[in-house]
């Protein structure tokens, strides 16, 4: 399953016509201890670069943006009970939402893992 990254530190795993979205390990490190996550509702239409979710830590609140256009098909309910999953497993169990892929060509503008690593190293 291909994984892509945004310059806002979101990751997106693509599987067929759907995708799973979360924030990177780098992003959760910058935020610190996550205390609350506000997820989009199923059926919400998201635009590439638009607000999709909110993550709050002891340091700050931060928006999570949609990497592509699509419709939310599932939100990770486990984060409501245990928002710290974003800290302990940001790129696996701490995923935020699943969505349809509205325009697959939008994936072409995202970074692969090597590109993202180089981007983070340059910060």
N, CA, C and O atoms as a Tinker XYZ file with bonds, in Angstrom:
   492  protein
     1  N      0.857000   -1.178000    0.000000    73     2
     2  CA     0.000000    0.000000    0.000000    64     1     3
     3  C      0.899000    1.235000    0.000000    63     2     4     5
     4  O      1.699000    1.421000    0.917000    81     3
     5  N      0.770000    2.077000   -1.023000    73     3     6
     6  CA     1.615000    3.272000   -1.071000    64     5     7
     7  C      1.274000    4.279000    0.040000    63     6     8     9
     8  O      0.109000    4.478000    0.384000    81     7
     9  N      2.304000    4.895000    0.579000    73     7    10
    10  CA     2.120000    5.942000    1.596000    64     9    11
    11  C      2.725000    7.227000    1.061000    63    10    12    13
    12  O      3.833000    7.245000    0.525000    81    11
    13  N      1.968000    8.298000    1.221000    73    11    14
    14  CA     2.410000    9.622000    0.789000    64    13    15
    15  C      2.394000   10.561000    1.992000    63    14    16    17
    16  O      1.769000   10.278000    3.014000    81    15
    17  N      3.107000   11.701000    1.844000    73    15    18
    18  CA     3.219000   12.670000    2.925000    64    17    19
    19  C      2.977000   14.078000    2.391000    63    18    20    21
    20  O      3.243000   14.369000    1.225000    81    19
    21  N      2.461000   14.956000    3.276000    73    19    22
    22  CA     2.269000   16.357000    2.910000    64    21    23
    23  C      3.301000   17.217000    3.632000    63    22    24    25
    24  O      3.942000   16.763000    4.579000    81    23
    25  N      3.458000   18.459000    3.180000    73    23    26
    26  CA     4.378000   19.363000    3.879000    64    25    27
    27  C      3.762000   19.914000    5.156000    63    26    28    29
    28  O      4.404000   20.685000    5.870000    81    27
    29  N      2.518000   19.526000    5.456000    73    27    30
    30  CA     1.882000   19.869000    6.740000    64    29    31
    31  C      1.989000   18.697000    7.717000    63    30    32    33
    32  O      1.398000   18.735000    8.797000    81    31
    33  N      2.738000   17.658000    7.345000    73    31    34
    34  CA     3.047000   16.502000    8.195000    64    33    35
    35  C      1.877000   15.543000    8.387000    63    34    36    37
    36  O      1.741000   14.924000    9.443000    81    35
    37  N      1.028000   15.422000    7.358000    73    35    38
    38  CA     0.045000   14.354000    7.342000    64    37    39
    39  C      0.583000   13.221000    6.477000    63    38    40    41
    40  O      1.365000   13.447000    5.553000    81    39
    41  N      0.156000   12.003000    6.788000    73    39    42
    42  CA     0.452000   10.859000    5.919000    64    41    43
    43  C     -0.867000   10.327000    5.380000    63    42    44    45
    44  O     -1.918000   10.506000    5.996000    81    43
    45  N     -0.806000    9.675000    4.230000    73    43    46
    46  CA    -1.991000    9.080000    3.624000    64    45    47
    47  C     -1.586000    7.739000    3.021000    63    46    48    49
    48  O     -0.687000    7.662000    2.182000    81    47
    49  N     -2.267000    6.687000    3.464000    73    47    50
    50  CA    -2.067000    5.350000    2.903000    64    49    51
    51  C     -3.171000    5.100000    1.897000    63    50    52    53
    52  O     -4.350000    5.264000    2.210000    81    51
    53  N     -2.799000    4.707000    0.699000    73    51    54
    54  CA    -3.771000    4.476000   -0.369000    64    53    55
    55  C     -3.974000    2.978000   -0.551000    63    54    56    57
    56  O     -3.018000    2.216000   -0.692000    81    55
    57  N     -5.240000    2.576000   -0.545000    73    55    58
    58  CA    -5.586000    1.177000   -0.764000    64    57    59
    59  C     -6.806000    1.146000   -1.682000    63    58    60    61
    60  O     -7.936000    1.352000   -1.241000    81    59
    61  N     -6.558000    0.886000   -2.956000    73    59    62
    62  CA    -7.653000    0.875000   -3.929000    64    61    63
    63  C     -8.254000    2.267000   -4.085000    63    62    64    65
    64  O     -7.551000    3.227000   -4.400000    81    63
    65  N     -9.560000    2.365000   -3.860000    73    63    66
    66  CA   -10.275000    3.638000   -4.008000    64    65    67
    67  C    -10.418000    4.391000   -2.685000    63    66    68    69
    68  O    -11.102000    5.413000   -2.628000    81    67
    69  N     -9.780000    3.897000   -1.626000    73    67    70
    70  CA    -9.892000    4.570000   -0.333000    64    69    71
    71  C     -8.513000    4.842000    0.252000    63    70    72    73
    72  O     -7.502000    4.326000   -0.223000    81    71
    73  N     -8.498000    5.667000    1.296000    73    71    74
    74  CA    -7.235000    6.075000    1.909000    64    73    75
    75  C     -7.426000    6.271000    3.403000    63    74    76    77
    76  O     -8.520000    6.595000    3.864000    81    75
    77  N     -6.355000    6.073000    4.149000    73    75    78
    78  CA    -6.325000    6.317000    5.586000    64    77    79
    79  C     -5.369000    7.475000    5.833000    63    78    80    81
    80  O     -4.296000    7.541000    5.233000    81    79
    81  N     -5.768000    8.402000    6.733000    73    79    82
    82  CA    -4.999000    9.627000    6.967000    64    81    83
    83  C     -4.659000    9.763000    8.453000    63    82    84    85
    84  O     -5.470000    9.442000    9.321000    81    83
    85  N     -3.454000   10.241000    8.726000    73    83    86
    86  CA    -3.034000   10.537000   10.091000    64    85    87
    87  C     -1.927000   11.571000   10.059000    63    86    88    89
    88  O     -1.617000   12.138000    9.012000    81    87
    89  N     -1.331000   11.811000   11.225000    73    87    90
    90  CA    -0.194000   12.739000   11.288000    64    89    91
    91  C      1.090000   11.944000   11.510000    63    90    92    93
    92  O      1.073000   10.844000   12.061000    81    91
    93  N      2.183000   12.520000   11.074000    73    91    94
    94  CA     3.464000   11.817000   11.138000    64    93    95
    95  C      4.046000   11.798000   12.544000    63    94    96    97
    96  O      3.615000   12.533000   13.433000    81    95
    97  N      5.031000   10.941000   12.712000    73    95    98
    98  CA     5.757000   10.870000   13.975000    64    97    99
    99  C      6.396000   12.220000   14.287000    63    98   100   101
   100  O      6.399000   12.663000   15.435000    81    99
   101  N      6.935000   12.869000   13.261000    73    99   102
   102  CA     7.531000   14.195000   13.450000    64   101   103
   103  C      6.494000   15.176000   14.006000    63   102   104   105
   104  O      6.791000   15.936000   14.928000    81   103
   105  N      5.292000   15.161000   13.454000    73   103   106
   106  CA     4.241000   16.085000   13.898000    64   105   107
   107  C      3.871000   15.843000   15.359000    63   106   108   109
   108  O      3.745000   16.795000   16.129000    81   107
   109  N      3.696000   14.587000   15.746000    73   107   110
   110  CA     3.308000   14.326000   17.134000    64   109   111
   111  C      4.431000   14.693000   18.094000    63   110   112   113
   112  O      4.167000   15.110000   19.222000    81   111
   113  N      5.689000   14.543000   17.659000    73   111   114
   114  CA     6.819000   14.961000   18.508000    64   113   115
   115  C      6.787000   16.466000   18.746000    63   114   116   117
   116  O      7.040000   16.932000   19.858000    81   115
   117  N      6.472000   17.227000   17.692000    73   115   118
   118  CA     6.412000   18.684000   17.811000    64   117   119
   119  C      5.266000   19.126000   18.723000    63   118   120   121
   120  O      5.386000   20.108000   19.456000    81   119
   121  N      4.153000   18.388000   18.666000    73   119   122
   122  CA     2.979000   18.749000   19.467000    64   121   123
   123  C      3.148000   18.402000   20.942000    63   122   124   125
   124  O      2.653000   19.126000   21.805000    81   123
   125  N      3.830000   17.318000   21.239000    73   123   126
   126  CA     3.937000   16.858000   22.623000    64   125   127
   127  C      2.759000   15.961000   22.968000    63   126   128   129
   128  O      2.150000   15.360000   22.084000    81   127
   129  N      2.439000   15.871000   24.259000    73   127   130
   130  CA     1.403000   14.945000   24.711000    64   129   131
   131  C      0.027000   15.351000   24.194000    63   130   132   133
   132  O     -0.471000   16.432000   24.507000    81   131
   133  N     -0.583000   14.468000   23.397000    73   131   134
   134  CA    -1.900000   14.717000   22.819000    64   133   135
   135  C     -2.957000   14.448000   23.885000    63   134   136   137
   136  O     -2.954000   13.394000   24.522000    81   135
   137  N     -3.872000   15.421000   24.075000    73   135   138
   138  CA    -4.907000   15.279000   25.090000    64   137   139
   139  C     -6.314000   15.206000   24.502000    63   138   140   141
   140  O     -7.243000   14.784000   25.191000    81   139
   141  N     -6.492000   15.612000   23.237000    73   139   142
   142  CA    -7.822000   15.611000   22.628000    64   141   143
   143  C     -7.693000   15.609000   21.116000    63   142   144   145
   144  O     -6.810000   16.257000   20.554000    81   143
   145  N     -8.585000   14.871000   20.462000    73   143   146
   146  CA    -8.632000   14.854000   19.002000    64   145   147
   147  C    -10.078000   15.046000   18.566000    63   146   148   149
   148  O    -10.975000   14.341000   19.030000    81   147
   149  N    -10.298000   16.004000   17.671000    73   147   150
   150  CA   -11.622000   16.213000   17.094000    64   149   151
   151  C    -11.586000   15.697000   15.659000    63   150   152   153
   152  O    -10.836000   16.203000   14.825000    81   151
   153  N    -12.402000   14.688000   15.384000    73   151   154
   154  CA   -12.378000   14.015000   14.090000    64   153   155
   155  C    -13.553000   14.446000   13.223000    63   154   156   157
   156  O    -14.579000   14.888000   13.741000    81   155
   157  N    -13.408000   14.318000   11.903000    73   155   158
   158  CA   -14.525000   14.665000   11.017000    64   157   159
   159  C    -15.620000   13.601000   11.096000    63   158   160   161
   160  O    -15.351000   12.443000   11.416000    81   159
   161  N    -16.840000   14.001000   10.803000    73   159   162
   162  CA   -17.967000   13.075000   10.793000    64   161   163
   163  C    -17.973000   12.278000    9.491000    63   162   164   165
   164  O    -17.538000   12.763000    8.446000    81   163
   165  N    -18.473000   11.047000    9.575000    73   163   166
   166  CA   -18.648000   10.233000    8.371000    64   165   167
   167  C    -19.584000   10.985000    7.425000    63   166   168   169
   168  O    -20.605000   11.528000    7.847000    81   167
   169  N    -19.224000   11.010000    6.154000    73   167   170
   170  CA   -20.030000   11.708000    5.166000    64   169   171
   171  C    -19.547000   13.117000    4.864000    63   170   172   173
   172  O    -20.007000   13.739000    3.907000    81   171
   173  N    -18.615000   13.629000    5.678000    73   171   174
   174  CA   -18.075000   14.968000    5.442000    64   173   175
   175  C    -17.248000   14.960000    4.158000    63   174   176   177
   176  O    -16.402000   14.090000    3.950000    81   175
   177  N    -17.514000   15.947000    3.305000    73   175   178
   178  CA   -16.727000   16.101000    2.079000    64   177   179
   179  C    -15.524000   16.987000    2.399000    63   178   180   181
   180  O    -15.682000   18.089000    2.926000    81   179
   181  N    -14.339000   16.509000    2.084000    73   179   182
   182  CA   -13.109000   17.244000    2.368000    64   181   183
   183  C    -12.466000   17.714000    1.071000    63   182   184   185
   184  O    -12.512000   17.028000    0.051000    81   183
   185  N    -11.866000   18.899000    1.132000    73   183   186
   186  CA   -11.114000   19.447000    0.017000    64   185   187
   187  C     -9.633000   19.361000    0.335000    63   186   188   189
   188  O     -9.222000   19.527000    1.483000    81   187
   189  N     -8.837000   19.101000   -0.690000    73   187   190
   190  CA    -7.387000   19.055000   -0.510000    64   189   191
   191  C     -6.910000   20.350000    0.147000    63   190   192   193
   192  O     -7.196000   21.445000   -0.338000    81   191
   193  N     -6.178000   20.209000    1.259000    73   191   194
   194  CA    -5.643000   21.357000    1.966000    64   193   195
   195  C     -6.617000   21.988000    2.945000    63   194   196   197
   196  O     -6.250000   22.905000    3.681000    81   195
   197  N     -7.854000   21.508000    2.962000    73   195   198
   198  CA    -8.867000   22.055000    3.868000    64   197   199
   199  C     -8.800000   21.410000    5.239000    63   198   200   201
   200  O     -8.246000   20.322000    5.399000    81   199
   201  N     -9.373000   22.089000    6.233000    73   199   202
   202  CA    -9.402000   21.554000    7.586000    64   201   203
   203  C    -10.163000   20.231000    7.619000    63   202   204   205
   204  O    -11.250000   20.120000    7.052000    81   203
   205  N     -9.589000   19.235000    8.281000    73   203   206
   206  CA   -10.228000   17.931000    8.381000    64   205   207
   207  C    -10.439000   17.514000    9.836000    63   206   208   209
   208  O    -11.452000   16.897000   10.165000    81   207
   209  N     -9.495000   17.846000   10.699000    73   207   210
   210  CA    -9.557000   17.436000   12.100000    64   209   211
   211  C     -8.760000   18.438000   12.933000    63   210   212   213
   212  O     -8.065000   19.304000   12.401000    81   211
   213  N     -8.879000   18.295000   14.256000    73   211   214
   214  CA    -8.107000   19.136000   15.180000    64   213   215
   215  C     -7.454000   18.218000   16.196000    63   214   216   217
   216  O     -8.078000   17.283000   16.698000    81   215
   217  N     -6.206000   18.491000   16.490000    73   215   218
   218  CA    -5.493000   17.745000   17.521000    64   217   219
   219  C     -4.996000   18.754000   18.552000    63   218   220   221
   220  O     -4.395000   19.773000   18.211000    81   219
   221  N     -5.261000   18.445000   19.822000    73   219   222
   222  CA    -4.837000   19.336000   20.905000    64   221   223
   223  C     -3.838000   18.607000   21.793000    63   222   224   225
   224  O     -4.018000   17.445000   22.155000    81   223
   225  N     -2.784000   19.335000   22.126000    73   223   226
   226  CA    -1.776000   18.790000   23.029000    64   225   227
   227  C     -1.669000   19.716000   24.228000    63   226   228   229
   228  O     -2.357000   20.732000   24.312000    81   227
   229  N     -0.791000   19.346000   25.155000    73   227   230
   230  CA    -0.564000   20.215000   26.304000    64   229   231
   231  C      0.080000   21.522000   25.868000    63   230   232   233
   232  O      0.011000   22.513000   26.594000    81   231
   233  N      0.714000   21.542000   24.678000    73   231   234
   234  CA     1.382000   22.739000   24.170000    64   233   235
   235  C      0.469000   23.627000   23.331000    63   234   236   237
   236  O      0.485000   24.849000   23.475000    81   235
   237  N     -0.337000   23.006000   22.440000    73   235   238
   238  CA    -1.078000   23.803000   21.458000    64   237   239
   239  C     -2.161000   22.970000   20.794000    63   238   240   241
   240  O     -2.203000   21.747000   20.928000    81   239
   241  N     -3.038000   23.665000   20.073000    73   239   242
   242  CA    -4.011000   22.995000   19.207000    64   241   243
   243  C     -3.537000   23.188000   17.776000    63   242   244   245
   244  O     -2.977000   24.228000   17.430000    81   243
   245  N     -3.765000   22.185000   16.958000    73   243   246
   246  CA    -3.300000   22.252000   15.578000    64   245   247
   247  C     -4.334000   21.623000   14.655000    63   246   248   249
   248  O     -4.961000   20.621000   14.999000    81   247
   249  N     -4.506000   22.217000   13.485000    73   247   250
   250  CA    -5.404000   21.647000   12.491000    64   249   251
   251  C     -4.707000   20.518000   11.756000    63   250   252   253
   252  O     -3.491000   20.526000   11.565000    81   251
   253  N     -5.508000   19.549000   11.350000    73   251   254
   254  CA    -5.052000   18.480000   10.474000    64   253   255
   255  C     -5.776000   18.706000    9.158000    63   254   256   257
   256  O     -6.998000   18.855000    9.132000    81   255
   257  N     -5.020000   18.732000    8.063000    73   255   258
   258  CA    -5.580000   19.060000    6.755000    64   257   259
   259  C     -5.755000   17.806000    5.907000    63   258   260   261
   260  O     -5.029000   16.825000    6.066000    81   259
   261  N     -6.715000   17.853000    5.020000    73   259   262
   262  CA    -6.947000   16.741000    4.114000    64   261   263
   263  C     -5.905000   16.768000    2.994000    63   262   264   265
   264  O     -5.734000   17.795000    2.338000    81   263
   265  N     -5.208000   15.652000    2.770000    73   263   266
   266  CA    -4.195000   15.628000    1.717000    64   265   267
   267  C     -4.781000   15.626000    0.298000    63   266   268   269
   268  O     -4.105000   16.005000   -0.659000    81   267
   269  N     -6.036000   15.200000    0.173000    73   267   270
   270  CA    -6.708000   15.112000   -1.128000    64   269   271
   271  C     -8.198000   15.394000   -0.940000    63   270   272   273
   272  O     -8.686000   15.484000    0.187000    81   271
   273  N     -8.910000   15.531000   -2.051000    73   271   274
   274  CA   -10.379000   15.621000   -2.013000    64   273   275
   275  C    -10.958000   14.240000   -1.742000    63   274   276   277
   276  O    -10.397000   13.228000   -2.163000    81   275
   277  N    -12.086000   14.205000   -1.035000    73   275   278
   278  CA   -12.764000   12.938000   -0.820000    64   277   279
   279  C    -13.803000   13.045000    0.272000    63   278   280   281
   280  O    -13.996000   14.102000    0.873000    81   279
   281  N    -14.471000   11.926000    0.519000    73   279   282
   282  CA   -15.522000   11.859000    1.534000    64   281   283
   283  C    -15.058000   10.975000    2.682000    63   282   284   285
   284  O    -14.506000    9.897000    2.463000    81   283
   285  N    -15.286000   11.439000    3.909000    73   283   286
   286  CA   -14.923000   10.662000    5.095000    64   285   287
   287  C    -15.835000    9.433000    5.181000    63   286   288   289
   288  O    -17.060000    9.553000    5.156000    81   287
   289  N    -15.217000    8.252000    5.282000    73   287   290
   290  CA   -15.980000    7.010000    5.389000    64   289   291
   291  C    -15.900000    6.400000    6.786000    63   290   292   293
   292  O    -16.728000    5.563000    7.148000    81   291
   293  N    -14.909000    6.813000    7.569000    73   291   294
   294  CA   -14.740000    6.273000    8.919000    64   293   295
   295  C    -13.838000    7.203000    9.716000    63   294   296   297
   296  O    -12.882000    7.764000    9.182000    81   295
   297  N    -14.149000    7.360000   10.992000    73   295   298
   298  CA   -13.283000    8.095000   11.912000    64   297   299
   299  C    -12.763000    7.094000   12.945000    63   298   300   301
   300  O    -13.458000    6.137000   13.286000    81   299
   301  N    -11.566000    7.309000   13.431000    73   299   302
   302  CA   -10.952000    6.385000   14.390000    64   301   303
   303  C    -11.487000    6.672000   15.788000    63   302   304   305
   304  O    -10.935000    7.491000   16.523000    81   303
   305  N    -12.565000    5.989000   16.141000    73   303   306
   306  CA   -13.204000    6.176000   17.443000    64   305   307
   307  C    -12.298000    5.896000   18.624000    63   306   308   309
   308  O    -12.527000    6.416000   19.717000    81   307
   309  N    -11.268000    5.080000   18.423000    73   307   310
   310  CA   -10.342000    4.768000   19.514000    64   309   311
   311  C     -9.649000    6.021000   20.029000    63   310   312   313
   312  O     -9.251000    6.070000   21.193000    81   311
   313  N     -9.496000    7.050000   19.169000    73   311   314
   314  CA    -8.823000    8.279000   19.586000    64   313   315
   315  C     -9.657000    9.097000   20.557000    63   314   316   317
   316  O     -9.109000    9.872000   21.340000    81   315
   317  N    -10.992000    8.934000   20.518000    73   315   318
   318  CA   -11.837000    9.651000   21.467000    64   317   319
   319  C    -11.576000    9.161000   22.879000    63   318   320   321
   320  O    -11.528000    9.954000   23.819000    81   319
   321  N    -11.407000    7.842000   23.030000    73   319   322
   322  CA   -11.151000    7.258000   24.345000    64   321   323
   323  C     -9.690000    7.369000   24.754000    63   322   324   325
   324  O     -9.376000    7.478000   25.939000    81   323
   325  N     -8.798000    7.341000   23.768000    73   323   326
   326  CA    -7.365000    7.325000   24.059000    64   325   327
   327  C     -6.597000    8.174000   23.043000    63   326   328   329
   328  O     -5.937000    7.633000   22.156000    81   327
   329  N     -6.684000    9.528000   23.173000    73   327   330
   330  CA    -5.992000   10.389000   22.207000    64   329   331
   331  C     -4.477000   10.193000   22.208000    63   330   332   333
   332  O     -3.813000   10.555000   21.236000    81   331
   333  N     -3.923000    9.630000   23.272000    73   331   334
   334  CA    -2.477000    9.394000   23.348000    64   333   335
   335  C     -2.005000    8.360000   22.336000    63   334   336   337
   336  O     -0.801000    8.216000   22.128000    81   335
   337  N     -2.934000    7.630000   21.694000    73   335   338
   338  CA    -2.548000    6.718000   20.614000    64   337   339
   339  C     -1.801000    7.467000   19.513000    63   338   340   341
   340  O     -0.959000    6.892000   18.824000    81   339
   341  N     -2.115000    8.752000   19.352000    73   339   342
   342  CA    -1.423000    9.564000   18.345000    64   341   343
   343  C      0.057000    9.684000   18.708000    63   342   344   345
   344  O      0.906000    9.759000   17.821000    81   343
   345  N      0.372000    9.702000   20.010000    73   343   346
   346  CA     1.767000    9.766000   20.442000    64   345   347
   347  C      2.451000    8.408000   20.352000    63   346   348   349
   348  O      3.597000    8.317000   19.913000    81   347
   349  N      1.757000    7.355000   20.764000    73   347   350
   350  CA     2.396000    6.046000   20.849000    64   349   351
   351  C      2.427000    5.309000   19.519000    63   350   352   353
   352  O      3.294000    4.462000   19.303000    81   351
   353  N      1.484000    5.620000   18.617000    73   351   354
   354  CA     1.421000    4.916000   17.336000    64   353   355
   355  C      0.892000    5.845000   16.245000    63   354   356   357
   356  O     -0.138000    5.559000   15.634000    81   355
   357  N      1.600000    6.971000   15.996000    73   355   358
   358  CA     1.062000    7.993000   15.088000    64   357   359
   359  C      0.864000    7.521000   13.651000    63   358   360   361
   360  O     -0.020000    8.013000   12.949000    81   359
   361  N      1.681000    6.572000   13.215000    73   359   362
   362  CA     1.600000    6.161000   11.814000    64   361   363
   363  C      1.015000    4.761000   11.666000    63   362   364   365
   364  O      1.255000    4.077000   10.671000    81   363
   365  N      0.228000    4.337000   12.692000    73   363   366
   366  CA    -0.430000    3.031000   12.635000    64   365   367
   367  C     -1.778000    3.129000   13.352000    63   366   368   369
   368  O     -2.757000    3.581000   12.758000    81   367
   369  N     -1.841000    2.712000   14.618000    73   367   370
   370  CA    -3.109000    2.709000   15.357000    64   369   371
   371  C     -3.665000    4.107000   15.615000    63   370   372   373
   372  O     -4.856000    4.254000   15.890000    81   371
   373  N     -2.821000    5.130000   15.529000    73   371   374
   374  CA    -3.251000    6.500000   15.792000    64   373   375
   375  C     -3.758000    7.233000   14.560000    63   374   376   377
   376  O     -3.736000    8.463000   14.523000    81   375
   377  N     -4.218000    6.491000   13.543000    73   375   378
   378  CA    -4.769000    7.129000   12.341000    64   377   379
   379  C     -5.991000    7.956000   12.718000    63   378   380   381
   380  O     -6.623000    7.703000   13.744000    81   379
   381  N     -6.327000    8.947000   11.887000    73   379   382
   382  CA    -7.426000    9.864000   12.184000    64   381   383
   383  C     -8.725000    9.479000   11.483000    63   382   384   385
   384  O     -9.765000    9.334000   12.125000    81   383
   385  N     -8.659000    9.315000   10.157000    73   383   386
   386  CA    -9.887000    8.996000    9.415000    64   385   387
   387  C     -9.561000    8.276000    8.118000    63   386   388   389
   388  O     -8.435000    8.295000    7.622000    81   387
   389  N    -10.609000    7.636000    7.588000    73   387   390
   390  CA   -10.517000    7.004000    6.272000    64   389   391
   391  C    -11.431000    7.780000    5.340000    63   390   392   393
   392  O    -12.446000    8.335000    5.760000    81   391
   393  N    -11.050000    7.810000    4.057000    73   391   394
   394  CA   -11.806000    8.592000    3.090000    64   393   395
   395  C    -11.754000    7.956000    1.712000    63   394   396   397
   396  O    -10.902000    7.114000    1.426000    81   395
   397  N    -12.688000    8.379000    0.862000    73   395   398
   398  CA   -12.636000    7.992000   -0.539000    64   397   399
   399  C    -11.578000    8.852000   -1.227000    63   398   400   401
   400  O    -11.203000    9.913000   -0.727000    81   399
   401  N    -11.107000    8.385000   -2.366000    73   399   402
   402  CA   -10.155000    9.169000   -3.154000    64   401   403
   403  C    -10.952000    9.872000   -4.247000    63   402   404   405
   404  O    -11.360000    9.250000   -5.228000    81   403
   405  N    -11.168000   11.169000   -4.071000    73   403   406
   406  CA   -11.972000   11.936000   -5.005000    64   405   407
   407  C    -11.263000   12.211000   -6.315000    63   406   408   409
   408  O    -11.896000   12.256000   -7.370000    81   407
   409  N     -9.957000   12.395000   -6.256000    73   407   410
   410  CA    -9.172000   12.723000   -7.457000    64   409   411
   411  C     -7.771000   12.143000   -7.270000    63   410   412   413
   412  O     -6.921000   12.751000   -6.620000    81   411
   413  N     -7.543000   10.982000   -7.835000    73   411   414
   414  CA    -6.262000   10.282000   -7.649000    64   413   415
   415  C     -5.074000   11.096000   -8.145000    63   414   416   417
   416  O     -3.957000   10.902000   -7.665000    81   415
   417  N     -5.290000   11.998000   -9.092000    73   415   418
   418  CA    -4.163000   12.791000   -9.607000    64   417   419
   419  C     -3.587000   13.703000   -8.530000    63   418   420   421
   420  O     -2.442000   14.139000   -8.644000    81   419
   421  N     -4.368000   14.001000   -7.474000    73   419   422
   422  CA    -3.852000   14.846000   -6.391000    64   421   423
   423  C     -2.739000   14.162000   -5.608000    63   422   424   425
   424  O     -1.952000   14.832000   -4.940000    81   423
   425  N     -2.664000   12.843000   -5.683000    73   423   426
   426  CA    -1.605000   12.118000   -4.981000    64   425   427
   427  C     -0.235000   12.424000   -5.577000    63   426   428   429
   428  O      0.785000   12.323000   -4.896000    81   427
   429  N     -0.220000   12.801000   -6.865000    73   427   430
   430  CA     1.050000   13.052000   -7.552000    64   429   431
   431  C      1.827000   14.219000   -6.949000    63   430   432   433
   432  O      3.050000   14.267000   -7.075000    81   431
   433  N      1.147000   15.154000   -6.300000    73   431   434
   434  CA     1.817000   16.298000   -5.710000    64   433   435
   435  C      2.353000   16.045000   -4.310000    63   434   436   437
   436  O      2.946000   16.938000   -3.705000    81   435
   437  N      2.152000   14.843000   -3.787000    73   435   438
   438  CA     2.588000   14.520000   -2.429000    64   437   439
   439  C      3.968000   13.868000   -2.453000    63   438   440   441
   440  O      4.430000   13.404000   -3.495000    81   439
   441  N      4.616000   13.839000   -1.294000    73   439   442
   442  CA     5.960000   13.271000   -1.181000    64   441   443
   443  C      5.905000   11.787000   -0.860000    63   442   444   445
   444  O      4.981000   11.314000   -0.198000    81   443
   445  N      6.919000   11.050000   -1.345000    73   443   446
   446  CA     7.084000    9.673000   -0.898000    64   445   447
   447  C      7.905000    9.710000    0.399000    63   446   448   449
   448  O      8.280000   10.781000    0.875000    81   447
   449  N      8.175000    8.533000    0.959000    73   447   450
   450  CA     8.865000    8.484000    2.254000    64   449   451
   451  C     10.248000    9.138000    2.201000    63   450   452   453
   452  O     10.620000    9.868000    3.120000    81   451
   453  N     11.004000    8.885000    1.146000    73   451   454
   454  CA    12.346000    9.473000    1.026000    64   453   455
   455  C     12.249000   10.997000    0.893000    63   454   456   457
   456  O     13.038000   11.728000    1.491000    81   455
   457  N     11.287000   11.464000    0.112000    73   455   458
   458  CA    11.103000   12.897000   -0.063000    64   457   459
   459  C     10.702000   13.575000    1.236000    63   458   460   461
   460  O     11.172000   14.670000    1.547000    81   459
   461  N      9.824000   12.913000    1.999000    73   459   462
   462  CA     9.399000   13.472000    3.278000    64   461   463
   463  C     10.555000   13.518000    4.276000    63   462   464   465
   464  O     10.720000   14.502000    4.997000    81   463
   465  N     11.351000   12.455000    4.317000    73   463   466
   466  CA    12.496000   12.428000    5.232000    64   465   467
   467  C     13.449000   13.588000    4.910000    63   466   468   469
   468  O     13.928000   14.270000    5.815000    81   467
   469  N     13.718000   13.806000    3.624000    73   467   470
   470  CA    14.593000   14.905000    3.219000    64   469   471
   471  C     13.974000   16.255000    3.607000    63   470   472   473
   472  O     14.678000   17.174000    4.026000    81   471
   473  N     12.655000   16.356000    3.460000    73   471   474
   474  CA    11.941000   17.595000    3.837000    64   473   475
   475  C     12.092000   17.863000    5.328000    63   474   476   477
   476  O     12.403000   18.986000    5.725000    81   475
   477  N     11.874000   16.844000    6.157000    73   475   478
   478  CA    11.982000   17.013000    7.613000    64   477   479
   479  C     13.428000   17.342000    8.005000    63   478   480   481
   480  O     13.663000   18.182000    8.874000    81   479
   481  N     14.385000   16.682000    7.365000    73   479   482
   482  CA    15.796000   16.939000    7.672000    64   481   483
   483  C     16.188000   18.389000    7.345000    63   482   484   485
   484  O     17.138000   18.921000    7.919000    81   483
   485  N     15.451000   19.022000    6.421000    73   483   486
   486  CA    15.779000   20.390000    6.031000    64   485   487
   487  C     15.152000   21.438000    6.957000    63   486   488   489
   488  O     15.452000   22.626000    6.845000    81   487
   489  N     14.285000   20.996000    7.866000    73   487   490
   490  CA    13.596000   21.962000    8.761000    64   489   491
   491  C     14.486000   22.415000    9.895000    63   490   492
   492  O     14.064000   23.218000   10.728000    81   491
